[in-house]
């Protein structure tokens, strides 16, 4: 008799996901079966079922189980897998590339050179993810957590890895005294970005959002906050003594937030657009400060996820988590759609 489990399934575009019984997976060669500890609900999931259609830029096709921010305990191993003990806790590195190209060889599956011909992008993005009681993962994609709480760790695999990658690439702009960093958007990624900047740099951190409660959380983490509004850029520049910020990280990615960040930049600064709203920005030689870099990043490397896990074990990263049971999983997604989630919603299938 086929064994089943509950999972949150993306069934079609423009359609809210379903909580349903599906077949419990079996690990194939080179794979590990995880008993899911936690699965983070991300705005990228909302984009899949609310915004995308069959011509989506990621080439995703229904149906599959959602959840690309996952942690769990080893339940079973597939053929050829050694070195794992049942019950040990791991984070899941979500991206899955071809495993053969230069990008994959350095652990950066996000930039796989054969992405267009791969069967899926990641667990929870084309391949069944962790918004379920169990999931299978390539053994190579597991990052050990040791004795750290795996449930609260689940968001680290995206909500911490993504800002960590962006911040590491910008550290050269934050070396030295008197530097300023700007964080725009204080959701799950933005609040962790403040913590990462605090741990890795000596920069003064300025954080901005439209939500007062989100800014209050950022202040607790050591940031100076500026609310969104018409005088937002002027207030940011005032804090920097008129010079502007040396590095900015936009976790929204809409035209107004990119424009605000560019307006707040110092000469020779670096603005990284991390949010994937995909909206355009109009650039002009006469309005952009000289030698400002405007760039983007996507997720991070598996090596960096090992580093993120170490920061979590050290207490340098503490995700702000609201836990939901499996019965409440669709409520978590609805709260995300309605903008009612502060930090990260984590579904705990075995609570």
MARMAR-623806 format. One record per residue (C-alpha): x, y negated, z; residue number from 0. Coordinates in Angstrom, 1 decimal, decimal comma. Example, Ala and Ser with C-alpha at 12.3 -4.5 7.8 and 13.67 -1.06 7.14 Angstrom:
BEGIN
@c1->12,3 | c2->4,5 | c3->7,8 | num->0
@c1->13,7 | c2->1,1 | c3->7,1 | num->1
This chain:
BEGIN
@c1->0,0 | c2->0,0 | c3->0,0 | num->0
@c1->1,4 | c2->-3,5 | c3->-1,0 | num->1
@c1->2,3 | c2->-5,6 | c3->2,0 | num->2
@c1->1,0 | c2->-9,2 | c3->1,9 | num->3
@c1->1,8 | c2->-12,5 | c3->3,6 | num->4
@c1->0,4 | c2->-16,0 | c3->3,6 | num->5
@c1->2,0 | c2->-18,7 | c3->1,4 | num->6
@c1->1,3 | c2->-22,2 | c3->0,2 | num->7
@c1->1,0 | c2->-21,9 | c3->-3,6 | num->8
@c1->1,2 | c2->-24,4 | c3->-6,4 | num->9
@c1->-1,4 | c2->-23,1 | c3->-8,8 | num->10
@c1->-1,8 | c2->-25,9 | c3->-11,3 | num->11
@c1->-0,9 | c2->-29,5 | c3->-12,1 | num->12
@c1->-3,2 | c2->-32,2 | c3->-10,7 | num->13
@c1->-4,5 | c2->-29,6 | c3->-8,2 | num->14
@c1->-4,0 | c2->-29,5 | c3->-4,4 | num->15
@c1->-2,1 | c2->-26,4 | c3->-3,4 | num->16
@c1->-3,8 | c2->-23,3 | c3->-1,9 | num->17
@c1->-3,0 | c2->-21,3 | c3->1,2 | num->18
@c1->-3,5 | c2->-17,7 | c3->0,1 | num->19
@c1->-2,3 | c2->-14,1 | c3->0,6 | num->20
@c1->0,5 | c2->-13,1 | c3->-1,8 | num->21
@c1->2,7 | c2->-10,1 | c3->-2,1 | num->22
@c1->5,6 | c2->-10,0 | c3->0,5 | num->23
@c1->8,8 | c2->-10,2 | c3->-1,5 | num->24
@c1->11,6 | c2->-7,6 | c3->-1,5 | num->25
@c1->15,2 | c2->-8,6 | c3->-1,8 | num->26
@c1->16,9 | c2->-7,7 | c3->-5,0 | num->27
@c1->20,6 | c2->-7,1 | c3->-5,6 | num->28
@c1->22,6 | c2->-9,9 | c3->-4,1 | num->29
@c1->19,6 | c2->-11,3 | c3->-2,2 | num->30
@c1->18,6 | c2->-11,6 | c3->1,4 | num->31
@c1->15,0 | c2->-11,5 | c3->2,8 | num->32
@c1->14,4 | c2->-14,3 | c3->5,4 | num->33
@c1->11,7 | c2->-14,4 | c3->8,0 | num->34
@c1->11,0 | c2->-18,1 | c3->7,5 | num->35
@c1->11,6 | c2->-20,2 | c3->10,6 | num->36
@c1->10,7 | c2->-23,6 | c3->9,2 | num->37
@c1->9,7 | c2->-25,1 | c3->5,9 | num->38
@c1->9,8 | c2->-28,9 | c3->5,3 | num->39
@c1->7,0 | c2->-30,6 | c3->3,4 | num->40
@c1->8,6 | c2->-33,1 | c3->0,9 | num->41
@c1->7,2 | c2->-35,9 | c3->-1,3 | num->42
@c1->8,8 | c2->-34,0 | c3->-4,2 | num->43
@c1->6,2 | c2->-31,3 | c3->-3,6 | num->44
@c1->3,5 | c2->-33,9 | c3->-3,8 | num->45
@c1->4,9 | c2->-35,1 | c3->-7,1 | num->46
@c1->4,7 | c2->-31,6 | c3->-8,5 | num->47
@c1->1,0 | c2->-31,1 | c3->-7,8 | num->48
@c1->-0,2 | c2->-34,7 | c3->-8,0 | num->49
@c1->1,9 | c2->-36,5 | c3->-10,6 | num->50
@c1->3,4 | c2->-33,9 | c3->-12,9 | num->51
@c1->1,7 | c2->-32,2 | c3->-15,9 | num->52
@c1->2,9 | c2->-29,5 | c3->-18,3 | num->53
@c1->5,3 | c2->-32,0 | c3->-19,9 | num->54
@c1->7,0 | c2->-32,8 | c3->-16,5 | num->55
@c1->10,7 | c2->-33,8 | c3->-16,6 | num->56
@c1->11,8 | c2->-30,8 | c3->-14,5 | num->57
@c1->10,2 | c2->-28,3 | c3->-16,8 | num->58
@c1->8,3 | c2->-26,7 | c3->-14,0 | num->59
@c1->5,5 | c2->-24,2 | c3->-14,7 | num->60
@c1->2,8 | c2->-22,8 | c3->-12,3 | num->61
@c1->2,4 | c2->-20,8 | c3->-10,2 | num->62
@c1->4,9 | c2->-20,5 | c3->-7,4 | num->63
@c1->5,2 | c2->-20,9 | c3->-3,7 | num->64
@c1->6,2 | c2->-24,4 | c3->-2,6 | num->65
@c1->8,9 | c2->-25,2 | c3->-0,1 | num->66
@c1->12,5 | c2->-26,2 | c3->-0,9 | num->67
@c1->13,6 | c2->-27,2 | c3->2,6 | num->68
@c1->13,9 | c2->-23,9 | c3->4,4 | num->69
@c1->15,5 | c2->-22,1 | c3->7,3 | num->70
@c1->15,0 | c2->-18,6 | c3->8,6 | num->71
@c1->16,3 | c2->-15,4 | c3->10,2 | num->72
@c1->17,8 | c2->-12,5 | c3->8,3 | num->73
@c1->15,2 | c2->-9,7 | c3->8,0 | num->74
@c1->16,6 | c2->-7,5 | c3->5,3 | num->75
@c1->19,4 | c2->-7,4 | c3->2,7 | num->76
@c1->19,4 | c2->-6,3 | c3->-0,9 | num->77
@c1->21,8 | c2->-4,1 | c3->-2,7 | num->78
@c1->25,4 | c2->-5,1 | c3->-2,5 | num->79
@c1->24,9 | c2->-7,6 | c3->0,3 | num->80
@c1->27,2 | c2->-7,4 | c3->3,3 | num->81
@c1->28,2 | c2->-9,6 | c3->6,2 | num->82
@c1->24,7 | c2->-10,5 | c3->7,5 | num->83
@c1->23,1 | c2->-9,4 | c3->10,7 | num->84
@c1->19,3 | c2->-9,1 | c3->11,2 | num->85
@c1->18,0 | c2->-12,0 | c3->13,3 | num->86
@c1->20,9 | c2->-14,4 | c3->12,5 | num->87
@c1->19,7 | c2->-17,9 | c3->11,6 | num->88
@c1->20,5 | c2->-19,6 | c3->8,3 | num->89
@c1->19,7 | c2->-22,7 | c3->6,3 | num->90
@c1->18,8 | c2->-22,3 | c3->2,6 | num->91
@c1->20,7 | c2->-24,2 | c3->0,0 | num->92
@c1->17,8 | c2->-24,7 | c3->-2,5 | num->93
@c1->19,4 | c2->-25,4 | c3->-5,9 | num->94
@c1->20,1 | c2->-22,4 | c3->-8,1 | num->95
@c1->22,2 | c2->-22,9 | c3->-11,2 | num->96
@c1->23,7 | c2->-20,5 | c3->-13,7 | num->97
@c1->26,6 | c2->-19,6 | c3->-11,4 | num->98
@c1->29,0 | c2->-19,8 | c3->-14,4 | num->99
@c1->29,6 | c2->-23,4 | c3->-15,4 | num->100
@c1->32,0 | c2->-25,9 | c3->-13,9 | num->101
@c1->29,4 | c2->-27,7 | c3->-11,8 | num->102
@c1->28,2 | c2->-24,4 | c3->-10,2 | num->103
@c1->31,7 | c2->-23,3 | c3->-9,6 | num->104
@c1->32,2 | c2->-26,3 | c3->-7,3 | num->105
@c1->28,9 | c2->-25,6 | c3->-5,5 | num->106
@c1->27,0 | c2->-28,3 | c3->-7,3 | num->107
@c1->24,1 | c2->-26,3 | c3->-8,8 | num->108
@c1->22,1 | c2->-29,5 | c3->-9,0 | num->109
@c1->24,2 | c2->-30,6 | c3->-12,0 | num->110
@c1->24,3 | c2->-27,1 | c3->-13,6 | num->111
@c1->25,3 | c2->-27,5 | c3->-17,3 | num->112
@c1->22,8 | c2->-24,8 | c3->-18,3 | num->113
@c1->19,8 | c2->-26,2 | c3->-16,4 | num->114
@c1->17,7 | c2->-26,4 | c3->-19,5 | num->115
@c1->17,9 | c2->-22,6 | c3->-20,0 | num->116
@c1->17,7 | c2->-21,5 | c3->-16,4 | num->117
@c1->14,5 | c2->-19,8 | c3->-15,3 | num->118
@c1->14,0 | c2->-22,3 | c3->-12,4 | num->119
@c1->15,7 | c2->-25,2 | c3->-10,6 | num->120
@c1->15,6 | c2->-24,1 | c3->-7,0 | num->121
@c1->13,7 | c2->-22,2 | c3->-4,4 | num->122
@c1->10,4 | c2->-24,0 | c3->-4,2 | num->123
@c1->11,0 | c2->-25,6 | c3->-7,6 | num->124
@c1->10,1 | c2->-22,9 | c3->-10,1 | num->125
@c1->11,2 | c2->-20,0 | c3->-7,9 | num->126
@c1->9,0 | c2->-19,0 | c3->-4,9 | num->127
@c1->10,1 | c2->-21,2 | c3->-1,9 | num->128
@c1->9,8 | c2->-21,0 | c3->1,8 | num->129
@c1->6,3 | c2->-22,4 | c3->2,5 | num->130
@c1->5,5 | c2->-18,8 | c3->3,4 | num->131
@c1->6,1 | c2->-16,1 | c3->6,0 | num->132
@c1->9,0 | c2->-14,6 | c3->4,1 | num->133
@c1->11,2 | c2->-15,6 | c3->1,2 | num->134
@c1->14,2 | c2->-14,1 | c3->-0,7 | num->135
@c1->17,4 | c2->-16,1 | c3->-1,2 | num->136
@c1->20,6 | c2->-15,4 | c3->-3,1 | num->137
@c1->23,1 | c2->-14,5 | c3->-0,3 | num->138
@c1->25,5 | c2->-17,1 | c3->-1,6 | num->139
@c1->22,9 | c2->-19,8 | c3->-0,9 | num->140
@c1->22,8 | c2->-19,2 | c3->2,9 | num->141
@c1->24,5 | c2->-21,5 | c3->5,4 | num->142
@c1->24,9 | c2->-20,3 | c3->8,9 | num->143
@c1->23,3 | c2->-22,2 | c3->11,8 | num->144
@c1->24,8 | c2->-20,3 | c3->14,7 | num->145
@c1->22,9 | c2->-20,9 | c3->17,9 | num->146
@c1->21,2 | c2->-24,2 | c3->16,7 | num->147
@c1->17,4 | c2->-24,4 | c3->16,5 | num->148
@c1->16,5 | c2->-23,3 | c3->13,0 | num->149
@c1->13,0 | c2->-24,7 | c3->13,0 | num->150
@c1->14,0 | c2->-28,3 | c3->13,4 | num->151
@c1->17,0 | c2->-27,6 | c3->11,1 | num->152
@c1->14,8 | c2->-26,9 | c3->8,1 | num->153
@c1->14,7 | c2->-30,5 | c3->6,7 | num->154
@c1->18,5 | c2->-30,6 | c3->6,7 | num->155
@c1->18,6 | c2->-28,7 | c3->3,4 | num->156
@c1->17,2 | c2->-31,8 | c3->1,5 | num->157
@c1->16,3 | c2->-34,6 | c3->3,9 | num->158
@c1->19,8 | c2->-34,6 | c3->5,3 | num->159
@c1->21,8 | c2->-33,1 | c3->2,4 | num->160
@c1->20,5 | c2->-35,7 | c3->-0,1 | num->161
@c1->21,5 | c2->-38,8 | c3->1,8 | num->162
@c1->24,7 | c2->-37,2 | c3->3,0 | num->163
@c1->25,8 | c2->-36,6 | c3->-0,6 | num->164
@c1->24,9 | c2->-40,2 | c3->-1,6 | num->165
@c1->26,7 | c2->-41,7 | c3->1,5 | num->166
@c1->29,9 | c2->-39,7 | c3->1,0 | num->167
@c1->30,2 | c2->-41,0 | c3->-2,5 | num->168
@c1->29,9 | c2->-44,5 | c3->-1,2 | num->169
@c1->32,3 | c2->-44,3 | c3->1,8 | num->170
@c1->35,0 | c2->-46,2 | c3->-0,1 | num->171
@c1->32,7 | c2->-49,3 | c3->-0,1 | num->172
@c1->32,2 | c2->-49,0 | c3->3,7 | num->173
@c1->35,9 | c2->-48,6 | c3->4,7 | num->174
@c1->37,2 | c2->-51,4 | c3->7,0 | num->175
@c1->35,7 | c2->-53,9 | c3->9,3 | num->176
@c1->32,8 | c2->-56,2 | c3->8,7 | num->177
@c1->31,0 | c2->-53,9 | c3->6,3 | num->178
@c1->27,2 | c2->-53,7 | c3->5,9 | num->179
@c1->25,0 | c2->-50,8 | c3->4,7 | num->180
@c1->21,4 | c2->-51,1 | c3->3,7 | num->181
@c1->18,8 | c2->-48,4 | c3->3,9 | num->182
@c1->15,5 | c2->-48,9 | c3->2,1 | num->183
@c1->12,7 | c2->-46,6 | c3->2,9 | num->184
@c1->12,5 | c2->-45,0 | c3->6,4 | num->185
@c1->10,8 | c2->-41,7 | c3->5,7 | num->186
@c1->12,4 | c2->-38,3 | c3->6,3 | num->187
@c1->15,5 | c2->-39,1 | c3->4,3 | num->188
@c1->16,0 | c2->-42,7 | c3->5,3 | num->189
@c1->15,9 | c2->-42,1 | c3->9,1 | num->190
@c1->18,5 | c2->-39,3 | c3->8,7 | num->191
@c1->20,6 | c2->-41,6 | c3->6,5 | num->192
@c1->20,8 | c2->-44,1 | c3->9,3 | num->193
@c1->22,2 | c2->-41,4 | c3->11,6 | num->194
@c1->24,7 | c2->-40,3 | c3->9,0 | num->195
@c1->25,9 | c2->-43,8 | c3->8,4 | num->196
@c1->26,3 | c2->-44,3 | c3->12,1 | num->197
@c1->28,3 | c2->-41,1 | c3->12,4 | num->198
@c1->30,6 | c2->-41,6 | c3->9,4 | num->199
@c1->31,1 | c2->-45,4 | c3->9,2 | num->200
@c1->31,6 | c2->-48,4 | c3->11,4 | num->201
@c1->29,3 | c2->-50,5 | c3->9,2 | num->202
@c1->26,4 | c2->-52,6 | c3->10,5 | num->203
@c1->23,3 | c2->-50,8 | c3->9,3 | num->204
@c1->20,3 | c2->-52,8 | c3->8,0 | num->205
@c1->17,1 | c2->-50,8 | c3->7,5 | num->206
@c1->13,9 | c2->-51,9 | c3->5,9 | num->207
@c1->10,4 | c2->-50,5 | c3->5,5 | num->208
@c1->6,8 | c2->-51,6 | c3->5,4 | num->209
@c1->5,9 | c2->-49,5 | c3->8,4 | num->210
@c1->6,5 | c2->-50,9 | c3->11,9 | num->211
@c1->6,7 | c2->-47,5 | c3->13,5 | num->212
@c1->9,4 | c2->-46,4 | c3->11,1 | num->213
@c1->11,4 | c2->-49,5 | c3->11,7 | num->214
@c1->11,1 | c2->-48,9 | c3->15,5 | num->215
@c1->12,6 | c2->-45,5 | c3->15,0 | num->216
@c1->15,5 | c2->-46,9 | c3->13,0 | num->217
@c1->16,2 | c2->-49,4 | c3->15,7 | num->218
@c1->16,4 | c2->-46,6 | c3->18,2 | num->219
@c1->19,1 | c2->-45,1 | c3->16,0 | num->220
@c1->21,1 | c2->-48,2 | c3->15,9 | num->221
@c1->19,9 | c2->-50,1 | c3->12,9 | num->222
@c1->19,0 | c2->-53,8 | c3->12,5 | num->223
@c1->15,6 | c2->-53,8 | c3->10,8 | num->224
@c1->14,0 | c2->-56,2 | c3->8,3 | num->225
@c1->10,3 | c2->-55,8 | c3->7,3 | num->226
@c1->9,4 | c2->-55,8 | c3->3,6 | num->227
@c1->7,9 | c2->-59,0 | c3->2,2 | num->228
@c1->8,7 | c2->-62,1 | c3->0,2 | num->229
@c1->11,6 | c2->-63,2 | c3->2,4 | num->230
@c1->13,1 | c2->-59,7 | c3->2,8 | num->231
@c1->16,2 | c2->-60,3 | c3->0,7 | num->232
@c1->16,9 | c2->-63,7 | c3->2,3 | num->233
@c1->16,7 | c2->-62,1 | c3->5,8 | num->234
@c1->19,1 | c2->-59,3 | c3->4,8 | num->235
@c1->21,6 | c2->-61,8 | c3->3,3 | num->236
@c1->21,3 | c2->-63,9 | c3->6,4 | num->237
@c1->22,4 | c2->-61,0 | c3->8,6 | num->238
@c1->25,4 | c2->-60,5 | c3->6,4 | num->239
@c1->26,4 | c2->-64,2 | c3->6,6 | num->240
@c1->25,2 | c2->-64,7 | c3->3,1 | num->241
@c1->27,7 | c2->-62,3 | c3->1,5 | num->242
@c1->25,4 | c2->-59,4 | c3->1,0 | num->243
@c1->25,6 | c2->-55,6 | c3->1,7 | num->244
@c1->28,5 | c2->-53,5 | c3->0,6 | num->245
@c1->26,5 | c2->-50,3 | c3->0,0 | num->246
@c1->22,8 | c2->-49,8 | c3->-0,3 | num->247
@c1->20,7 | c2->-46,7 | c3->-0,5 | num->248
@c1->17,2 | c2->-46,9 | c3->-1,9 | num->249
@c1->15,1 | c2->-43,9 | c3->-0,8 | num->250
@c1->12,0 | c2->-45,1 | c3->-2,6 | num->251
@c1->13,1 | c2->-45,9 | c3->-6,2 | num->252
@c1->10,4 | c2->-48,2 | c3->-7,4 | num->253
@c1->11,0 | c2->-51,4 | c3->-9,3 | num->254
@c1->10,5 | c2->-53,7 | c3->-6,3 | num->255
@c1->12,8 | c2->-51,8 | c3->-4,0 | num->256
@c1->15,6 | c2->-51,5 | c3->-6,6 | num->257
@c1->15,2 | c2->-55,2 | c3->-7,2 | num->258
@c1->15,3 | c2->-56,0 | c3->-3,5 | num->259
@c1->18,5 | c2->-53,9 | c3->-3,1 | num->260
@c1->20,2 | c2->-55,6 | c3->-6,1 | num->261
@c1->19,2 | c2->-59,0 | c3->-4,7 | num->262
@c1->20,9 | c2->-58,1 | c3->-1,4 | num->263
@c1->24,2 | c2->-56,8 | c3->-2,8 | num->264
@c1->27,6 | c2->-58,2 | c3->-2,2 | num->265
@c1->30,0 | c2->-58,5 | c3->-5,2 | num->266
@c1->31,7 | c2->-55,2 | c3->-5,9 | num->267
@c1->29,1 | c2->-53,3 | c3->-3,9 | num->268
@c1->27,4 | c2->-50,0 | c3->-4,7 | num->269
@c1->23,7 | c2->-49,4 | c3->-4,9 | num->270
@c1->22,6 | c2->-45,7 | c3->-5,0 | num->271
@c1->19,0 | c2->-45,0 | c3->-6,0 | num->272
@c1->18,1 | c2->-41,8 | c3->-4,2 | num->273
@c1->14,3 | c2->-41,9 | c3->-4,4 | num->274
@c1->12,9 | c2->-40,3 | c3->-7,6 | num->275
@c1->9,9 | c2->-42,5 | c3->-8,3 | num->276
@c1->11,5 | c2->-43,0 | c3->-11,7 | num->277
@c1->10,6 | c2->-46,7 | c3->-12,1 | num->278
@c1->12,7 | c2->-49,0 | c3->-14,3 | num->279
@c1->15,0 | c2->-51,9 | c3->-13,2 | num->280
@c1->15,8 | c2->-54,9 | c3->-15,4 | num->281
@c1->19,5 | c2->-55,8 | c3->-15,3 | num->282
@c1->21,1 | c2->-59,1 | c3->-16,4 | num->283
@c1->24,7 | c2->-60,2 | c3->-16,3 | num->284
@c1->23,7 | c2->-63,5 | c3->-14,8 | num->285
@c1->21,6 | c2->-62,1 | c3->-11,9 | num->286
@c1->23,6 | c2->-59,1 | c3->-10,8 | num->287
@c1->26,6 | c2->-59,8 | c3->-8,6 | num->288
@c1->29,9 | c2->-59,1 | c3->-10,3 | num->289
@c1->31,1 | c2->-55,5 | c3->-10,4 | num->290
@c1->28,1 | c2->-54,1 | c3->-8,5 | num->291
@c1->27,6 | c2->-50,4 | c3->-9,3 | num->292
@c1->24,1 | c2->-49,2 | c3->-9,8 | num->293
@c1->23,9 | c2->-45,4 | c3->-9,8 | num->294
@c1->21,8 | c2->-42,4 | c3->-8,8 | num->295
@c1->22,4 | c2->-39,1 | c3->-7,0 | num->296
@c1->20,4 | c2->-35,9 | c3->-6,7 | num->297
@c1->20,6 | c2->-33,5 | c3->-3,8 | num->298
@c1->24,1 | c2->-32,3 | c3->-2,9 | num->299
@c1->26,6 | c2->-29,4 | c3->-2,9 | num->300
@c1->26,5 | c2->-26,2 | c3->-0,9 | num->301
@c1->29,8 | c2->-27,2 | c3->0,7 | num->302
@c1->28,2 | c2->-30,5 | c3->1,9 | num->303
@c1->25,3 | c2->-28,5 | c3->3,4 | num->304
@c1->27,9 | c2->-26,6 | c3->5,5 | num->305
@c1->29,1 | c2->-30,0 | c3->6,7 | num->306
@c1->25,6 | c2->-31,2 | c3->7,4 | num->307
@c1->24,9 | c2->-28,1 | c3->9,5 | num->308
@c1->28,0 | c2->-28,8 | c3->11,5 | num->309
@c1->26,8 | c2->-32,4 | c3->12,2 | num->310
@c1->23,5 | c2->-30,9 | c3->13,3 | num->311
@c1->25,3 | c2->-28,5 | c3->15,7 | num->312
@c1->27,3 | c2->-31,5 | c3->17,0 | num->313
@c1->24,2 | c2->-33,5 | c3->17,7 | num->314
@c1->25,0 | c2->-36,2 | c3->15,2 | num->315
@c1->21,9 | c2->-35,5 | c3->13,1 | num->316
@c1->18,6 | c2->-35,1 | c3->14,9 | num->317
@c1->15,7 | c2->-34,7 | c3->12,4 | num->318
@c1->12,4 | c2->-36,3 | c3->13,5 | num->319
@c1->10,1 | c2->-33,4 | c3->13,1 | num->320
@c1->6,3 | c2->-32,8 | c3->13,4 | num->321
@c1->5,5 | c2->-29,1 | c3->13,5 | num->322
@c1->2,5 | c2->-27,5 | c3->11,9 | num->323
@c1->1,4 | c2->-23,9 | c3->12,0 | num->324
@c1->0,8 | c2->-21,9 | c3->8,9 | num->325
@c1->-3,0 | c2->-22,4 | c3->9,3 | num->326
@c1->-2,3 | c2->-26,2 | c3->9,3 | num->327
@c1->0,1 | c2->-26,2 | c3->6,3 | num->328
@c1->-2,4 | c2->-27,8 | c3->3,9 | num->329
@c1->-3,1 | c2->-30,4 | c3->6,6 | num->330
@c1->0,6 | c2->-31,2 | c3->6,6 | num->331
@c1->0,5 | c2->-31,8 | c3->2,8 | num->332
@c1->-2,6 | c2->-34,0 | c3->3,1 | num->333
@c1->-1,0 | c2->-36,1 | c3->5,8 | num->334
@c1->2,0 | c2->-36,5 | c3->3,5 | num->335
@c1->-0,3 | c2->-37,5 | c3->0,6 | num->336
@c1->-2,0 | c2->-40,0 | c3->2,9 | num->337
@c1->1,3 | c2->-41,5 | c3->4,1 | num->338
@c1->0,6 | c2->-40,5 | c3->7,7 | num->339
@c1->3,9 | c2->-38,5 | c3->8,3 | num->340
@c1->6,7 | c2->-40,2 | c3->10,1 | num->341
@c1->10,0 | c2->-38,3 | c3->9,7 | num->342
@c1->9,4 | c2->-34,8 | c3->8,4 | num->343
@c1->6,5 | c2->-32,3 | c3->8,6 | num->344
@c1->7,8 | c2->-28,8 | c3->9,2 | num->345
@c1->5,5 | c2->-25,8 | c3->8,8 | num->346
@c1->6,3 | c2->-23,0 | c3->11,2 | num->347
@c1->4,9 | c2->-19,7 | c3->9,8 | num->348
@c1->5,6 | c2->-17,6 | c3->12,8 | num->349
@c1->4,6 | c2->-20,0 | c3->15,6 | num->350
